[in-house]
Amino acid sequence: MNGLLVLDKSAGITSHDAVSIARRATGEKSIGHLGTLDPMATGVLPLLLGKYTRLAQYFGQAEKHYTGTIRFGFATDTFDAEGEPAAEAKPLSCTLDQLRELAQHFHGEMDQLPPVFSAKKINGVPAHKLARAGKEVPVKPARITIHRFALTGLEADTAGFEMEVSAGGYVRSVAHELGQLAGCGAHLSSLRRTRAGAFTLDHAISIDDLKQLTPAEIEARIPHPRTLLPEMPSVTVDEQTAGHIRNGMQINLPEFSNAPMVKVFTGPRDLLAIAKRIAGTLMQPVAVLG
């Protein structure tokens, strides 16, 4: 099965668990997810299936949209509700308006220090494995962009929020740092990803539904290939040109002189390759699917 499948991940399972469930449901062994969701988090988890796993690099910079809650009063070692308290509890003394003023600090481009308990790899090893083994985790700041961070309400010690953040951004780190600014500590208490790039919850299949559907029913829910990577135009080529692409040869596409990247099809749904403009109308295949 080839394509992109959007899951609505449930709480309590890892992204790797979700991939394993998808493998059993579809019968496709080659599956990879686009952007890890922590076990406590729910929501949009796009999966690339079959030959489409070769396209992962072109989805990597998609921004993410989230809703969730932040609990004030104490920080945790993981920056979320699954961790252990990292300090003594302190009551929240800020009003919602004061917290919203502090939240303005998290806007635009900034350097963010990832949590030590994360999937970010340090010399090929996930940081969370090093942290749980009691080893030092030399995490480095990453440059991210927060497009929007809005607190939607405050009930007792818990604030609701909405966030739009670039790829690589950690919502947990924002919650932790906001708690530091508030002077009482805080951690992420719930998180739901409502959008990843062009994919929303409207496109998603729940884990429970996935387990009940047949492979044919699942395949019918896969978005049309021409809707993927909408920033790239699509072109359908003849068999001779397709043969050149399969052999790694450059091709000429006169109608795409201004497009840096093009999706090349051999039929309505048959995505053959991604081609990159070399010069003028000359294109070089950079990812060939078949």
N, C-alpha and C positions, 0 to 999 in steps of 0.2 A: 504494500500500500504506500503510495507516494503522495505527499501533500503536507499541509499544515493543519493541525488539529488544535482547537482552542479548548482547554479544560477550565472548569471552575473548581479549583482545588479546595478540598475541605480541610478543616483544621485537624491537627493530630497526625498528619502524615508528611513526610519529606517530599521534596520535588522528585527525588530518586524513586521513592515509593510510587508516586504518580506515574512516572515513566514505566515502571514495572507493571502496573495495572493496565496501562495502555498497550504494552506489548502483548499481554495475555488476551486483551479484548480484540485487538486488531490482527494478531498473528504476525505482525511486523517486528522483527528483531532490532532493526536499526532505527532508533528513536532518540532524539535529544531535546532537552527543554531550552527555552530562550529566557534566561533570567531566573535564578533561584528564588523560590518563596520559602521562608522559614516555616517550620512545622506548625506553629501557632497561627500563621497567616492563611487567609483564604483568597480566592479570586482567580483572576485571569492568569493562566499558565499556558502559553503557546508551546506546542510540541512540533518539531519537524520530523516527518516520517520518511523512511526509505531513502531514495536518492536526494530528497529535499534537504537532508542533513548537510549536504555540501553547500547550502546557501546560508548557513548560520552566520557567517561573517557579515552578511549584508543586513541582518536584522539587529546587530549588536548595539547600535546607538539609539534605539527607540526609547523615547521618554516614557515614564510610567506615571499613572494616576492612582492615588490611594485615598481611602477614608479610614478612620480608625479612632482610637482613644489613647490618651496619655494620662497615666495616674501619677499624681504628685505626692511627695511625702518621703520617698526613699528611692535611691538608685539601686540597680542590680548589676551583677558582674557581666551579664549578657546584654544589658540595656533593654531587656524586655521582661515579660511576666514569667518566663520560664527559668530565669536566673535566680541566684541567691541574693538577698539584700547586701549591698556593699557598704552601708553605713547605717547608723541609728536613724530611726524615723523622726521627721520634723514636720510639723503641721504647715500646710500651705497658707501663707498670709497674703498672697496676691489676689486681687480681683480679676475678673475676666478681662477687663479693659487693660489692666496692668500686664497681664500675660500676653495679650494681643500686641502690646507695645514691645515686649521682649521678643515676640515671635517675628517682628519685622527684621530682626538681625539675620534671619535665615531667608535671604532672598538674593537672587542673582548668582553670579559666579563666586565660588569660595573653595578653600581647601578643607576637606572633611577627613577626619581620622576615623577609619572603619573600626567597628568593634573587634576585639580580639577573638570573640566567639563568632566567627563568620565563615562563609565558604571561600573567601579570598585565599588564594594559594600563596604560600611562602616557600620558595624553592621546591615547588611541585607538591607541597603538602598543605591540605586545607588548614587554615588558621585555627579552627575550632578543635581539631585533633591535637595540635600542639598545646593549646590552652588547657584542654582536659587532661593532658599528660603532665601538666605542671611545668611545661617548658616555656621559656621566654618567647614571646610572639612579637617580632620586630615589624609591626604594621607601619606603613608610611601613608602620609596624607595623600588623598586623591583630589584632583580638580573636578568639581561637579557644578551643576547649575540647578538651583531651585527656582522654578518658574512661578510657583504659587505655594504659599503655606498659610492657611487661614484656620484659626480656631473658631469653631462653629457654636460652642456653648461650654458651660462649666456646671457640673453637678457634683456637689461635695468636693472631693479631691480629684475628680476625673474630668478632663476636657476632651471634647470631640474635635476632630480636625479634618481638613482636606488638604492634599498635597499633590503637586505636579513636579516631578524631579527627573533629571537626566539619568541616563544609564550609569550604573555604578554608584548611585547615591543610596545611602542607608537611612531609612526613616528612623530606625532605632537610635542612631547617633544624634539625630535632631532632637528626639525626645529626651535623651540623656543630657545634652548640652542645654536645652531649654530649662531642665530641672536645676542645672548648675546656676543659670542666670537667675532663676526664681529663688535660689538660696535654700531650697529644701530637698533637692534631688527629685528625679522623676524617671519613669521607665515607660516603654511602649506596652500598653495593656491589651490592645487588639489592633488588627490590621487587615484590611481587605483591599486587594488590588482590583480596581474597577476598569483599568485600561492599560494595555501594553502596546505602544505604537498605535497601529490602526485597529487593534483588536479590543473589543469591549465584552462585557458580560453578556450582551445580546448574541454574540457569536459562540458563547461557551456551552459546553456539555458538562453537566455535573458528574462527579465520580460515580455516584449511584446509577445514573442513567447509562454511563459508559459501560458499566458491568452488565447491564441488561440488553444492550443493543447488539445486533449481529454485526460482523465485519462490513457487510454490504450497507447496513443502515448507518454505520459510522462513516463510511466512505461518502455517503450521500450528504453528510453534514460538513464535509470538508469545504472550505471556501474555494471558489473558482480560482485557478492558478493566475489568471490575468488580473485579479484584484490584489494579489500580493505585491509587495514592494511598489506601491503606487507612484513613487517618485521616478521610477524607470518606465519609459515607454515600451510598448510591445510591438514586435514585428513577426510576421509569419514568412518563413523562407521555403524555397523549393528543395527537392531532395538532393540536388547537386550541391547547393550551398550548405545544406545540413551535413553532407559528407565531408566537406572542407572543415566544418566546425568540429566534427568528431575526430578529425585528424590533427586538430590544433592549429589549423591554418587561419590566417587573417582573411576577413571578408570585407566587401565594400557595401555599405548601406547608405546610399546617397541621400535618403530622406531624413537621416539622423545626424546631420553635420554638427548640431549643437548639443546633442545628448551625450553626457559623459559615460553613461551605462545604459544598456538596452537588454530587455528580456526577449530571447529568441525562441519562437514556437515553430513546430512543424505541423500543427493542427490547432483546432480551437482550444484544447486543454493540454496539449502535449508540449510542456516546457522542455526545451533542449539545452539551453545554456544561458549564461549571463555573459555579455560581451562588453568590453571596455574600449572606448574610443582612443586610438593611438594618435592619429593625426587626420584632420579633415574628415572624410567619411570612412576612413579605414578603421575597422574594429577587430579587436583580438579577443577570442574566447578566453575567459578567465575561470569559469566554472561550468563544466560540461556534465549534464545529468544522464545522457544516454546516447 
